[in-house]
């Protein structure tokens, strides 16, 4: 019996990348009973992260290892997005990758489990659930030490930044981040714009892209993008951009009318 238990834990550790979280519910589905999980904790093979989650006893998982568990074990679309994703992908050159502010995005009905919210990751985790973009669209694989997770691609990430603006994210910083995005894939941008349900995001995205004269912008078919009706005022005492019907900070404009 003892040999069988050791064989099963060795099999588990052989297929699980180092640094990731093991959810109790997932282990149950893999044939590891609650009693067996308790035995592995008591024997020092595994340690409890929070109620419902564990990790290898000889390592301390980071929040990325928690994201791996959410994506690969629970099938959630929760992913690093916005400025966090751009930093991961090297598109936020003046921002440190190891920032203390982490932005995660997920589907409208997706919630972070209690173990993820309760654990002290050493970061300030912000989570935004929404349906303004399809959950699976515009994600890319990002490799870490020993495993990989899905993060927002640059095009999706900047749209997530704009979705947070101006309440949770500065529009001027959005523009500065957009400056680095001169190599986006027009086909993906088109797909994201057509699928996006936020009029604010689409108008700001297109305004900034046109203003920066990014080469991919001329390949966008604006006739297929629903920009809604009526004006949108995003800030007080700003300037009105008639083409996109938005009022934006004066620092973003050059005598626009």
N, C-alpha and C positions, 0 to 999 in steps of 0.2 A: 504493500500500500504506500509506504514511504517512497519507494523507488518510483512508483507511478506518479505520485505528486511532484516529485522532482523532475521527472520526465516532462510533465505537462508545463511546469513553469519554465523549463529550458526551451521548450517548443515555443512558448509565448514570447520569451525574451529574444528568441532568434528572429522572429518576424516583426517585432515592434522596434522602430527606430529609437535610439537613445534620445532622451530629452522630451518625450511626448507624454501626455496624460492618458491614463487608462480609465475609462468610465466603467463603473460597476455594471451598469445596464448592458453595455457592450460585451463585457466579459461573460455575463450570464448567457448572452446569445451565442457566445463562442464555446460554451460548455463548461465554464468555470463557475461553479455554484457559489452562493454566498459563504457557505462554510469553507470552501476551498480558498476563496479570496481572503477570508479571515485567517486561515492557516498561513497563507503566504505573508500576510502582514505580521503575524505573531512570530514567524520564523525569520523575519528580516529580509525577505525577498522584495517586498513591496512596502511602501509607506502611504499612509492616508494623506491626500492633499487637502480635501474637504470631504464632507459627507457625500458619497457617491462618486468619488474620483480618487485615483491612486497614481503613484509613479515609482520608478525604480529607486531602491533605497540608497543607491550610491550616487544619485544625481539630483539636481534641483531644476525642475522644468521652468521654462520661461513662458510668457503668455502665448508665444508662437506655438509651443507644444500643446497648449490648451486649444488654440485655433485648429490645429491638426486633428484633435479629438472631435471637435464640433463638426468639422468638414468630413472626415473619413469614417468616423464611428457613428455619428448621428445624422449625416447626410444634410447638414444645414448649409446655407449659402453665406453664413457669417464670414466676413473677410476684412482684412485691413484695407481701408479705402481712403479717399481724400488725400490730404497732405501726407498721411502715414504711408500710403501706397506709393506716392510719388517719391518719397524719401527712400523707400525700399529699392525702387527702380532707378535711382540716380537722377531723378528729374527735379530734385529740389536741392540744388547745389549749395545753397547758403544755409540749409537746415541740416542739423545733425541727425543721422539715422537713429541714434540712441536717444531720441527725445523722450521726455517724461509724459508727453501728451499723445495718447494713442487713440485713433479714431477707427472704430469698427462699424461696418454696415451689414444689415441683413434684411431679409424679406419682411413685409408688413406684419405677418403673423408669427415671425420667428422671435423667440425670446432667449436671452442668455440663461443657461441653467444656474441654479443657486450656487453650485460649487465654483463656477467661474466668477460670479459676482462677489462671492465672499472672500475668495483667496486674495492675499496681498501680493500682487505681481511686481511691486516696485515701480509701477507705472500708474498714471491716471488714465483709466480706461473710459472712453466715451463711446456709447453705443447708440446708433440711429437705425431704427427699423422703418422701412418705407417701401413703397411700390412704384416710385417714380421711374424706375428702370426695371426691366425684367431681371429676375434674380440671377440667371445664368449668363447674361449677356455682358461681354466685355471684361471677363476675368482672365487672368494669366497665371501660369505656374511660376512660383518663385522658390528657388532652392536655398535651403538653409543647411546647417551642419547636420547631416544625417537624415534629413527629410525635407519635404517641400509642402507648401501650402498655396492655395489660390489667393491672389490679391487682385485688386482692381487694376486693369490696364491703365496707361496714362490718360487715354481719352475718357474712360469712365471715371477715373479718379478726379479729374478736374471738374467734371460735371457734379460729382459728389461734393466737392468744395463749394461750387456755386449753389448747390442745393442748401448748404448750411448758411450761406451768406444772405444778408449781412448780419443776421442775428448772432451766429456762432463763429463766423469766419469773415475776415476783412476782405472787402472787394478789391482793394489795392493789392493785397497779397495774392489773391486769386489771379489778378492780371500778371503779376510778377512770375507766378508759377506757369501761367500760360505762355510766357515768353520762351520757356525752355521746350515747348512742345511743337517744334517746327517739323517734326518727322512722323506725325501721326498717319495712320493708314486711312485714307479717305473712305474706303468701303466700310470700315468699322465705325468711323465717325458718322457716316450717313445712316447706318443701321441704328446706332444709338440715338441719334436725333429723331429719327422716325418713330422709335419706340418710346422715347421719353414723354412723360405726361406732364412735366412741369414747364409751363410757359416761361416762367422766370428763368429757369436754367437755360432753355434753348435760346432765348433772346440775348442773355448775357454772353453765352458761349459764342454765338455767331458775331456779336458786336466785337468782342475781344479778338477773335480770330481774324476778322476783316481788318481791324485796326492794326494788328501786328503783321498783316500781309503774309501770313503763313502760306507756303506753296500749296498745301493740300486744300486750302479753303476754296480755291477756284474750281475744284472738282466736286464740291457739294451741290447737290440739286435742291435748291431752296424751295422749289415748287412742291416738293414732297414732304416738306417739314411744316407741321401745323404750328404757327406762331400765335394762334389765338386772336382775339379781338380786344380792343380797348387798350388804355394806357396802363403802365405799371410804374409806380413810384417807389423806389427802393430806399431812398434816403431823403432827408429834408434838406432844402436849400441846395439841391443838386442841379445838374443841367439835363435838359431833355434831348434825347436822341430820337429824332423823328422816324428814321428808317426802321428802328426796332421798337419804337414806342416805349422807351424806358427812361426813367430819370435816375441818373447815376452820379457818384461823387465827381466833383469838378476836377479832381486830380486825374481822372481817367479820360478826360476829354480834351480835345484841341479845337476849341471854337466850334463844337458841333451845334447844329441848329435843329 
